[in-house]
Amino acid sequence: MMDQQMSSASRPAQLGYRMPAEWEPHHATWLTWPRAEGISFPGQFEGVPGVYAELIRHLAQVEEVNINVWHPAMAEEVRETLRKLGTTSPNIRFHCFPAYEPWCRDHGPIFLVRERQGLHERAVVDWEYNAWGGKYSSYDLDNAVPRQVADLRKLPVFSPGIIMEGGSIEVNGCGTVLTTEACLLNKNRNPHLTKDEIEQYLVDYLGVNQVLWLGDGIVGDDTDGHIDDLSRFVNPTTIVTVVEEDPTDDNYAILEENYRRLLDFKTPQGQPFRIVKLPMPGKLECEGQRLPASYANFYIANEIVLVPTYRDKNDGQALEILQREFPDRRVVGVDSTALIWGLGSFHCISQQEPR
């Protein structure tokens, strides 16, 4: 395996790599199985495996599903859990790539692709991971996952050497990345870097040519404002974004400001993006804590889009909007109320591997 981390000439963009959009064809989805002894679901773990089983049941029908576990015995336990919950498939594979917590979007690999001399080639970006600014003490195992996956796939690895989570970036595969100031400019990530320097890393390692910045994240999001709870590309020129209709809600002003910014953004060709509003679910709380429930945390797989639902009156409206935006995919709502207690949903636990 080749490790690229030195001169700018060896950075992915200069070598013709780019991060593809999530809707581009997948080889697989990567997940990290949650542990009862982990810290993500205190006192509420029992409902979580069932959510995973339902997601995996849908995913395994359309692509390979790779599940990270601690050891072979854990793989057997998870396999038996899935069987009991009605999820079995030859498309499910297990890997002994241990991680403390299940948020594979943030600790998993970022895959790149390029076309060169008639060949379709892939690579991995191995960003550093520090558990969202050091909020949790143990993350060395999680940080090791991208290189383990790259070794498995025998792919070259690019190591920027800075903190970056997959949930903090959203690309359209055509030169644009969306992110937030609240997260990427937070001093608990890369305090030695300026905004311009962070932008240059995104350009060099994602193969984009413009960085568009939103402001704050939604209330209850302990990632400091990940983009995948706010605004998502559904095609190269269309962005869906959550809005709050209740002016008394703490998210109202935050999401209004982000919406205003989106209306001002332009494509590299100078055209405005098409902006589609998604509702927010009503306020969800557990033990007095506001939970970051958002319909924007959907996951796009081959042929399907998996959308978190929250037993809320706006579930149906969100599914209808997303179905209109993905006319060639089946939009599937899956109850995420057990998962959101961990402060994340379907996009947060998944990582796509492009073909």
RAJOPE-V269719 format. One record per residue. RES is the residue in one small letter. SS is DSSP state (2 for helix, 1 for strand, 0 for the rest). OMEGA is omega as a letter, one per 30 degrees, with the letter a starting at -180 (* if undefined). NEAR is the number of other ideal C-beta (glycine too) atoms within 12 Angstrom. Layout:
res->(RES:RES)
ss->(SS:SS)
omega->(OMEGA:OMEGA)
near->(NEAR:NEAR)
This chain:
res->(m:m:d:q:q:m:s:s:a:s:r:p:a:q:l:g:y:r:m:p:a:e:w:e:p:h:h:a:t:w:l:t:w:p:r:a:e:g:i:s:f:p:g:q:f:e:g:v:p:g:v:y:a:e:l:i:r:h:l:a:q:v:e:e:v:n:i:n:v:w:h:p:a:m:a:e:e:v:r:e:t:l:r:k:l:g:t:t:s:p:n:i:r:f:h:c:f:p:a:y:e:p:w:c:r:d:h:g:p:i:f:l:v:r:e:r:q:g:l:h:e:r:a:v:v:d:w:e:y:n:a:w:g:g:k:y:s:s:y:d:l:d:n:a:v:p:r:q:v:a:d:l:r:k:l:p:v:f:s:p:g:i:i:m:e:g:g:s:i:e:v:n:g:c:g:t:v:l:t:t:e:a:c:l:l:n:k:n:r:n:p:h:l:t:k:d:e:i:e:q:y:l:v:d:y:l:g:v:n:q:v:l:w:l:g:d:g:i:v:g:d:d:t:d:g:h:i:d:d:l:s:r:f:v:n:p:t:t:i:v:t:v:v:e:e:d:p:t:d:d:n:y:a:i:l:e:e:n:y:r:r:l:l:d:f:k:t:p:q:g:q:p:f:r:i:v:k:l:p:m:p:g:k:l:e:c:e:g:q:r:l:p:a:s:y:a:n:f:y:i:a:n:e:i:v:l:v:p:t:y:r:d:k:n:d:g:q:a:l:e:i:l:q:r:e:f:p:d:r:r:v:v:g:v:d:s:t:a:l:i:w:g:l:g:s:f:h:c:i:s:q:q:e:p:r)
ss->(0:0:1:1:0:0:0:2:2:2:0:2:2:2:2:0:0:1:0:0:0:0:0:0:0:1:1:1:1:1:1:1:0:0:0:0:0:0:0:0:0:0:0:0:2:2:2:2:2:2:2:2:2:2:2:2:2:2:2:0:0:0:0:1:1:1:1:1:0:0:0:2:2:2:2:2:2:2:2:2:2:2:2:2:0:0:0:0:0:0:0:1:1:1:1:0:0:0:0:0:0:0:0:2:2:2:2:0:0:1:1:1:1:1:1:1:0:0:1:1:1:1:1:1:1:0:0:1:0:0:2:2:2:2:0:0:0:0:0:2:2:2:2:2:2:2:2:2:2:2:2:2:2:0:0:1:1:1:0:0:0:0:1:0:0:2:2:2:0:1:1:0:0:0:0:1:1:1:1:1:2:2:2:2:0:0:2:2:2:2:0:0:0:0:2:2:2:2:2:2:2:2:2:2:2:2:0:0:0:1:1:1:1:1:0:0:0:0:0:0:0:0:0:0:0:0:2:2:2:0:1:1:1:1:1:0:0:1:1:1:1:1:1:0:0:0:0:0:0:0:0:2:2:2:2:2:2:2:2:2:2:2:2:2:0:1:0:0:0:0:0:1:0:1:1:1:1:1:1:0:0:0:0:0:1:1:0:0:1:1:0:0:0:0:0:0:0:0:1:1:1:0:0:1:1:1:1:1:1:0:0:0:0:0:2:2:2:2:2:2:2:2:2:2:2:0:0:0:0:1:1:1:1:1:1:0:0:0:2:2:2:2:0:0:0:2:2:2:2:1:1:1:1:1:0)
omega->(a:l:a:l:a:a:l:l:a:l:a:a:a:l:l:l:l:l:a:l:a:a:l:a:l:l:a:l:l:l:l:a:a:l:l:a:l:a:a:a:a:l:a:a:a:l:a:l:l:l:l:a:l:l:a:l:l:a:a:l:a:l:l:l:l:a:l:l:a:a:a:l:l:l:l:l:a:l:l:l:l:l:l:a:l:a:l:l:l:l:a:a:a:a:l:l:a:l:a:a:a:a:a:l:a:l:a:a:l:a:l:l:l:l:a:l:l:a:l:a:a:l:a:l:l:l:l:a:a:l:l:l:l:a:a:a:a:l:a:l:l:a:a:a:a:a:l:l:l:l:l:a:a:a:l:a:l:a:a:a:l:l:l:l:a:l:a:a:a:a:l:l:a:l:a:l:l:l:a:l:a:a:a:l:l:a:l:l:a:a:a:a:l:l:l:l:l:l:a:l:l:l:a:a:l:a:l:l:l:l:a:a:l:a:a:l:a:a:l:a:a:l:a:l:l:a:a:l:a:a:a:l:l:l:a:a:a:l:l:a:a:l:l:a:a:a:l:a:a:l:a:a:l:a:l:l:l:l:l:l:a:a:a:a:l:l:l:l:l:l:l:l:l:a:a:a:l:l:l:l:l:a:l:l:l:a:l:a:l:a:a:a:a:l:l:a:l:l:a:l:l:l:a:l:a:a:l:l:a:a:a:a:a:a:a:l:l:l:l:l:a:l:l:a:l:a:a:l:l:l:a:l:l:a:a:a:l:a:a:l:l:l:l:l:a:l:a:a:a:l:a:l:a:l:*)
near->(20:18:21:30:23:14:10:18:11:23:30:38:30:19:25:20:35:37:42:34:33:39:32:28:22:33:28:35:42:48:48:45:44:41:29:21:14:26:25:35:31:17:16:25:24:15:24:35:32:25:38:41:34:29:47:44:26:33:42:30:25:29:32:28:43:37:44:42:31:28:17:14:13:26:24:17:21:37:25:17:28:32:18:14:21:14:28:20:22:9:26:33:29:31:32:26:35:30:42:28:39:44:47:43:44:49:47:45:45:48:44:39:34:26:16:13:8:7:10:19:25:36:42:41:46:38:40:28:42:28:30:36:29:19:24:26:12:21:28:17:26:39:29:26:42:45:29:29:38:32:21:24:27:14:33:29:35:42:30:35:22:28:35:43:48:45:47:47:45:44:42:36:29:26:28:38:42:42:43:39:28:32:40:43:29:31:16:21:35:29:17:12:22:14:18:14:19:34:26:22:38:42:29:34:40:44:37:34:22:25:34:39:34:44:29:30:39:48:29:33:40:35:46:36:40:45:49:48:49:50:46:44:43:36:27:23:25:31:37:40:43:45:36:32:21:18:12:10:24:21:38:22:20:34:36:25:25:39:31:17:27:35:22:15:31:18:22:19:14:10:13:16:33:22:29:30:29:38:33:42:43:23:27:33:19:24:11:9:21:24:37:44:45:52:50:49:50:43:48:43:42:32:20:31:41:45:44:49:36:36:19:26:14:31:28:20:24:36:29:19:30:38:23:20:33:32:13:16:27:21:33:30:34:36:26:43:29:34:43:42:32:41:41:45:47:50:45:45:46:45:45:42:39:37:18)
